Amino acid sequence: MKNLLILLLAGITSLADAQEHKLSKIWETAPLAVPESVFPDFEKKILYVSLIDGAPWGVDGKGGVAKLDLQGNILDSVWITGLNAPKGMGRVGNKLYVADVTEVVEIDIPNSKISRKIAIDSAIALNDITVDDKGVVYVSDSRRGTVHQIVNGKVSTYLRNIEATNGLKSIGRDLYVISGPTILKVNPKKEITTIAGGFAKGGDGIEPVRKGDFIVSCWAGLVYHVSKNGKIELLLDTQAQGMNTADIGIKADENIVYVPTFNKRSVIAYKLINTN
């Protein structure tokens, strides 16, 4: 019996030691109309939130973009309206770009209006957006398995045959791509390296944190910490509560993760804590 107790205590200690990070809730917003993605603008102290407010891929004009402050207060729930099923976002100067099913919508931020819509002819399920340091916009199509790029309003296909492509993040000269339960790194020569894998569900959002690590969300209700060596660590599992964890945003210098909960209709801010 004594030996069994020692083994049990050792197992508990081992599990505790394995948990190197955790998420601690800071705030949660009032209800929002199906929030899918959070894009922070820390210069303006604004969080832009894409709102589907309809079928997940419906071309129904019900979608839009809301504005929150950094404390989670809703500044304008109908800042932009008339979109379809808006998802990922990115910014170039005073323009906010939003993936909207088959087109990328360009929003003039100072004037709070849509300035143009960039159609992508082959698209059927545009999902996430990232922008590199030269202002090139990349947008994924989850059902086509492609990544397109937009340069000065001109569209071209950058990657093909990427299964279940979703989250995108440009870092330096590399493009990081969520492909199902896997993170890929694509260099400027389009050479592809697998960085990490093994998520229980397909990944959605990807954001870098300190020391080359990442936070990855899976829409089904999972959030992971991914170390630069590829080790994955489950931080949050809300599947039993029916709470989604869609396309996240991050304030990396303060380790704050912004999680849109989709069908639970809120955005939740968490503090990422190193437990070691």
C-alpha positions as CSV (number, residue, x, y, z in Angstrom):
1,M,0.0,0.0,0.0
2,K,2.8,2.3,0.9
3,N,4.6,1.7,-2.4
4,L,1.3,2.3,-4.3
5,L,0.9,5.6,-2.5
6,I,4.4,6.6,-3.5
7,L,3.8,5.7,-7.1
8,L,0.5,7.7,-7.2
9,L,2.2,10.8,-5.6
10,A,5.1,10.5,-8.1
11,G,2.6,10.4,-10.9
12,I,0.8,13.5,-9.7
13,T,4.1,15.3,-9.3
14,S,5.1,14.3,-12.8
15,L,1.9,15.7,-14.3
16,A,2.3,18.9,-12.4
17,D,5.9,19.3,-13.6
18,A,4.7,18.6,-17.2
19,Q,2.3,21.6,-17.1
20,E,4.7,24.5,-17.9
21,H,2.0,27.0,-18.9
22,K,-1.5,27.9,-18.1
23,L,-4.2,30.4,-19.0
24,S,-5.9,32.6,-16.4
25,K,-9.0,34.5,-17.4
26,I,-8.9,38.3,-17.2
27,W,-12.2,39.4,-18.7
28,E,-15.1,38.4,-20.9
29,T,-17.2,40.7,-23.2
30,A,-20.9,41.2,-23.3
31,P,-22.7,39.2,-26.0
32,L,-21.5,39.6,-29.6
33,A,-23.0,38.3,-32.9
34,V,-20.9,35.1,-33.4
35,P,-17.3,36.5,-33.0
36,E,-14.8,34.5,-35.2
37,S,-11.5,36.5,-35.2
38,V,-9.8,39.1,-33.0
39,F,-7.3,41.5,-34.6
40,P,-5.5,43.9,-32.1
41,D,-4.4,47.4,-33.0
42,F,-2.4,48.5,-30.0
43,E,-1.5,51.9,-31.4
44,K,-5.2,52.8,-31.4
45,K,-5.9,50.6,-28.3
46,I,-8.6,48.8,-30.3
47,L,-9.5,45.2,-30.8
48,Y,-11.3,44.5,-34.1
49,V,-13.6,41.5,-34.0
50,S,-15.1,39.9,-37.0
51,L,-18.8,38.9,-36.5
52,I,-20.5,36.2,-38.6
53,D,-24.0,36.7,-37.2
54,G,-25.4,34.1,-39.6
55,A,-24.4,30.8,-41.3
56,P,-20.7,30.1,-40.9
57,W,-20.1,30.3,-44.7
58,G,-23.3,32.1,-45.6
59,V,-23.4,34.8,-48.3
60,D,-26.2,36.6,-46.4
61,G,-24.9,40.2,-45.7
62,K,-25.4,39.6,-41.9
63,G,-21.7,39.8,-41.0
64,G,-19.6,42.7,-39.8
65,V,-16.8,44.0,-37.7
66,A,-17.0,45.3,-34.1
67,K,-14.6,47.4,-32.1
68,L,-13.6,46.7,-28.5
69,D,-11.3,48.5,-26.1
70,L,-8.4,46.6,-24.5
71,Q,-10.5,46.0,-21.4
72,G,-13.2,44.2,-23.3
73,N,-15.7,46.9,-23.4
74,I,-17.8,47.1,-26.7
75,L,-17.1,50.4,-28.3
76,D,-19.1,49.8,-31.5
77,S,-20.9,46.5,-32.2
78,V,-21.9,47.6,-35.8
79,W,-18.7,49.5,-36.8
80,I,-18.8,47.7,-40.2
81,T,-21.9,45.9,-41.5
82,G,-23.1,44.2,-44.7
83,L,-20.4,41.5,-44.8
84,N,-21.1,37.8,-45.3
85,A,-19.3,35.4,-43.0
86,P,-16.1,37.5,-42.1
87,K,-13.2,35.7,-40.5
88,G,-9.5,36.5,-40.4
89,M,-8.1,40.1,-40.6
90,G,-4.9,42.0,-41.3
91,R,-3.9,45.6,-41.6
92,V,-1.7,47.6,-44.0
93,G,-1.4,51.2,-42.9
94,N,-5.0,52.6,-42.5
95,K,-6.6,49.7,-44.3
96,L,-8.1,46.7,-42.6
97,Y,-8.4,43.5,-44.7
98,V,-11.1,40.9,-43.9
99,A,-11.5,37.4,-45.4
100,D,-15.2,37.2,-46.5
101,V,-16.0,33.8,-48.1
102,T,-14.9,34.5,-51.7
103,E,-13.5,38.0,-51.5
104,V,-11.2,40.1,-49.3
105,V,-12.9,43.3,-48.1
106,E,-10.7,46.4,-47.7
107,I,-11.9,48.8,-44.9
108,D,-10.8,52.4,-44.7
109,I,-10.2,52.6,-40.9
110,P,-10.3,56.4,-40.4
111,N,-13.5,56.7,-42.4
112,S,-15.1,53.6,-41.0
113,K,-16.3,52.3,-44.4
114,I,-15.6,49.7,-47.0
115,S,-13.3,51.1,-49.7
116,R,-13.2,48.1,-52.0
117,K,-13.8,44.3,-52.4
118,I,-11.1,42.2,-53.9
119,A,-12.7,39.1,-55.5
120,I,-10.7,35.8,-55.6
121,D,-12.2,33.9,-58.5
122,S,-11.4,30.4,-57.4
123,A,-12.2,30.9,-53.7
124,I,-15.0,29.2,-51.9
125,A,-13.9,29.4,-48.2
126,L,-11.5,32.2,-47.4
127,N,-10.5,32.0,-43.8
128,D,-7.5,33.6,-42.3
129,I,-5.3,36.6,-43.3
130,T,-1.8,37.7,-42.4
131,V,0.3,40.6,-43.8
132,D,4.1,40.6,-44.1
133,D,6.4,43.5,-43.5
134,K,6.2,44.6,-47.1
135,G,2.4,44.9,-47.0
136,V,1.7,41.7,-48.9
137,V,-1.6,40.3,-47.9
138,Y,-1.9,36.5,-47.6
139,V,-5.3,34.7,-47.3
140,S,-6.1,31.0,-46.9
141,D,-8.9,29.1,-48.5
142,S,-9.7,26.2,-46.3
143,R,-11.7,24.1,-48.8
144,R,-9.5,24.7,-51.8
145,G,-6.3,24.0,-49.8
146,T,-4.7,27.2,-51.2
147,V,-3.1,30.4,-50.0
148,H,-3.4,33.5,-52.1
149,Q,-1.5,36.7,-52.0
150,I,-2.6,40.2,-52.8
151,V,0.0,42.8,-53.9
152,N,-1.3,46.3,-54.8
153,G,-4.7,44.8,-55.3
154,K,-3.6,42.1,-57.7
155,V,-4.3,38.5,-56.7
156,S,-2.2,35.4,-57.3
157,T,-2.1,31.9,-55.8
158,Y,0.9,31.5,-53.6
159,L,0.5,27.9,-52.3
160,R,-1.6,24.9,-53.5
161,N,-2.4,21.5,-52.1
162,I,-2.2,22.5,-48.4
163,E,-4.7,20.3,-46.8
164,A,-7.3,22.1,-44.6
165,T,-5.3,25.3,-44.6
166,N,-6.5,27.8,-42.0
167,G,-4.4,30.0,-39.7
168,L,-1.7,32.1,-41.2
169,K,1.2,34.1,-39.7
170,S,4.0,36.0,-41.4
171,I,7.1,36.3,-39.3
172,G,10.2,37.7,-40.9
173,R,10.7,36.1,-44.3
174,D,8.7,33.0,-43.4
175,L,5.0,32.2,-43.6
176,Y,3.5,29.9,-40.9
177,V,0.5,27.9,-42.0
178,I,-2.0,25.8,-40.1
179,S,-2.8,22.7,-42.1
180,G,-5.3,20.6,-40.2
181,P,-3.6,19.4,-36.9
182,T,-0.1,20.6,-38.1
183,I,1.9,23.8,-38.3
184,L,4.0,24.3,-41.5
185,K,6.7,26.8,-42.1
186,V,7.1,28.1,-45.7
187,N,10.3,29.9,-46.6
188,P,10.7,32.4,-49.5
189,K,11.6,29.5,-51.8
190,K,8.3,27.9,-50.9
191,E,10.2,25.0,-49.1
192,I,7.9,23.5,-46.5
193,T,8.9,22.3,-43.1
194,T,6.7,20.8,-40.4
195,I,7.1,22.7,-37.2
196,A,4.7,20.8,-34.9
197,G,1.7,18.6,-35.1
198,G,-0.6,16.3,-33.1
199,F,-3.4,18.7,-32.2
200,A,-6.6,16.8,-31.3
201,K,-8.6,18.9,-33.8
202,G,-7.8,21.0,-36.8
203,G,-6.0,24.3,-35.9
204,D,-7.6,27.7,-36.4
205,G,-5.6,30.6,-35.1
206,I,-1.8,30.9,-34.7
207,E,0.1,33.7,-32.9
208,P,3.7,33.9,-31.8
209,V,4.8,34.5,-28.2
210,R,8.2,34.9,-26.7
211,K,11.3,32.8,-27.4
212,G,10.0,31.5,-30.8
213,D,6.9,29.7,-29.3
214,F,3.3,29.9,-30.5
215,I,-0.2,29.8,-29.2
216,V,-2.6,27.8,-31.4
217,S,-6.3,27.5,-31.2
218,C,-8.6,24.8,-32.5
219,W,-12.1,26.0,-33.3
220,A,-13.6,22.9,-31.5
221,G,-12.6,24.3,-28.1
222,L,-8.9,23.7,-27.6
223,V,-5.9,26.1,-27.1
224,Y,-2.3,24.9,-27.1
225,H,1.1,26.3,-26.3
226,V,3.7,25.2,-28.9
227,S,7.4,25.4,-28.0
228,K,9.9,26.2,-30.7
229,N,11.2,22.6,-30.5
230,G,7.7,21.4,-31.5
231,K,6.4,20.3,-28.1
232,I,2.7,20.9,-27.7
233,E,0.9,21.6,-24.4
234,L,-2.8,21.8,-23.9
235,L,-3.8,25.0,-22.1
236,L,-7.6,25.0,-22.5
237,D,-10.3,22.5,-23.3
238,T,-13.8,23.9,-23.4
239,Q,-15.4,21.3,-25.7
240,A,-17.6,19.9,-22.9
241,Q,-19.0,23.3,-22.3
242,G,-19.7,23.8,-26.0
243,M,-17.5,26.8,-26.1
244,N,-15.5,27.3,-29.3
245,T,-12.0,28.8,-29.4
246,A,-11.7,30.4,-32.9
247,D,-9.1,32.7,-34.5
248,I,-7.2,34.2,-31.6
249,G,-5.3,37.5,-31.2
250,I,-2.4,38.2,-28.9
251,K,-0.6,41.0,-27.0
252,A,2.7,39.2,-26.9
253,D,4.6,41.7,-24.7
254,E,2.1,41.1,-21.9
255,N,1.2,37.5,-22.7
256,I,-2.5,38.2,-23.2
257,V,-4.5,36.0,-25.5
258,Y,-7.8,37.1,-26.9
259,V,-10.1,34.2,-27.7
260,P,-13.4,34.6,-29.7
261,T,-15.9,31.9,-28.6
262,F,-18.0,31.9,-31.7
263,N,-21.3,30.2,-30.7
264,K,-20.9,31.3,-27.1
265,R,-21.0,34.9,-28.5
266,S,-18.2,36.5,-26.5
267,V,-14.5,37.3,-26.5
268,I,-12.4,36.2,-23.5
269,A,-9.0,37.6,-22.6
270,Y,-6.6,35.2,-20.8
271,K,-3.2,35.8,-19.3
272,L,-0.6,33.2,-20.4
273,I,1.4,32.2,-17.3
274,N,4.7,30.3,-17.1
275,T,4.3,27.9,-14.2
276,N,8.0,27.1,-13.9
